[in-house]
Amino acid sequence: MNIAVADEPRISSVQVTDDLITAHLVDGRVISVPLVWSWRLSQATAAQRNRFEIIGTGHGVHWPDIDEDISAEGMLFGTPARRPRQTA
C-alpha cells in the first residue's frame, strides 16, 4: 500500500480577525495562532490585514503593506514574530 503524503504544509487561504490568524491548508487542516504573534499584523489596519499574497506555492503568506511574512511551518511550530530591538 502506497500513501502519498505531502511533507510540507501548504496554505490555500488565510483569514485575519481582531484576535486570530487562521490558515486553511491544502490537506484540509485549519490552524490558528493569536494575532498578537505578529506585532505588525496586530498594529495594522483591517484593510492592510486583508491585503495579502500566498507565496511559495502555499508555503507562506506575505502582507505587502506592512512587509510581514508568515509561514505555514511557523504557525504549526508556534514561532511568533519577534519585535526589533529598541535602541536608545
C-alpha positions as CSV (number, residue, x, y, z in Angstrom):
1,M,0.0,0.0,0.0
2,N,1.4,3.4,-1.0
3,I,0.1,6.5,0.6
4,A,1.2,9.9,-0.8
5,V,1.8,12.4,2.0
6,A,2.9,16.0,1.5
7,D,6.0,16.6,3.5
8,E,5.5,20.3,3.8
9,P,2.3,22.1,4.8
10,R,0.8,24.5,2.2
11,I,-1.7,27.3,2.7
12,S,-4.7,27.6,0.5
13,S,-6.4,30.6,2.2
14,V,-6.0,32.9,5.1
15,Q,-8.3,34.9,7.4
16,V,-7.2,37.6,9.8
17,T,-9.6,38.8,12.6
18,D,-9.1,41.1,15.5
19,D,-7.9,38.0,17.5
20,L,-6.7,35.3,15.2
21,I,-4.7,34.5,12.1
22,T,-6.3,31.4,10.6
23,A,-4.8,29.4,7.7
24,H,-6.6,26.7,5.7
25,L,-4.2,24.1,4.5
26,V,-4.5,22.3,1.2
27,D,-4.7,19.0,3.1
28,G,-7.9,20.1,4.9
29,R,-6.3,21.1,8.2
30,V,-7.1,24.5,9.7
31,I,-4.6,26.2,12.0
32,S,-4.9,29.4,14.0
33,V,-2.5,31.5,16.0
34,P,-3.2,34.6,18.1
35,L,-3.0,37.8,16.2
36,V,-0.5,39.2,18.7
37,W,2.0,36.6,17.5
38,S,2.6,39.1,14.6
39,W,3.1,42.5,16.1
40,R,3.0,44.0,12.6
41,L,-0.4,42.5,11.8
42,S,-1.8,43.4,15.3
43,Q,-0.9,47.0,14.6
44,A,-2.2,47.0,11.0
45,T,-5.5,48.3,9.8
46,A,-8.2,45.9,8.7
47,A,-7.6,46.9,5.1
48,Q,-3.8,46.1,5.5
49,R,-4.6,42.8,7.1
50,N,-6.9,41.8,4.2
51,R,-4.4,42.6,1.5
52,F,-2.1,39.5,1.3
53,E,-0.5,37.2,-1.1
54,I,0.0,33.5,-0.7
55,I,3.7,32.9,-1.6
56,G,5.9,29.9,-2.4
57,T,3.1,27.7,-3.7
58,G,1.4,28.0,-0.3
59,H,4.4,27.7,2.0
60,G,3.7,31.2,3.4
61,V,1.7,34.4,3.3
62,H,3.0,38.0,2.6
63,W,1.3,41.2,3.6
64,P,3.0,43.8,1.3
65,D,1.6,46.9,3.0
66,I,3.3,46.1,6.3
67,D,6.2,43.8,5.0
68,E,5.1,40.8,7.0
69,D,5.6,37.2,6.2
70,I,4.2,34.1,8.0
71,S,5.0,30.6,7.0
72,A,2.7,27.5,7.5
73,E,5.6,25.8,9.4
74,G,6.0,28.8,11.7
75,M,2.3,28.6,12.5
76,L,2.4,24.9,13.1
77,F,5.5,25.0,15.2
78,G,4.4,28.1,17.2
79,T,7.0,30.6,16.2
80,P,5.8,34.1,17.0
81,A,7.4,37.1,15.3
82,R,10.0,38.9,17.4
83,R,9.9,42.7,17.7
84,P,13.0,44.5,16.7
85,R,15.3,45.7,19.5
86,Q,14.8,49.3,20.5
87,T,18.0,51.3,20.6
88,A,18.5,54.2,22.9
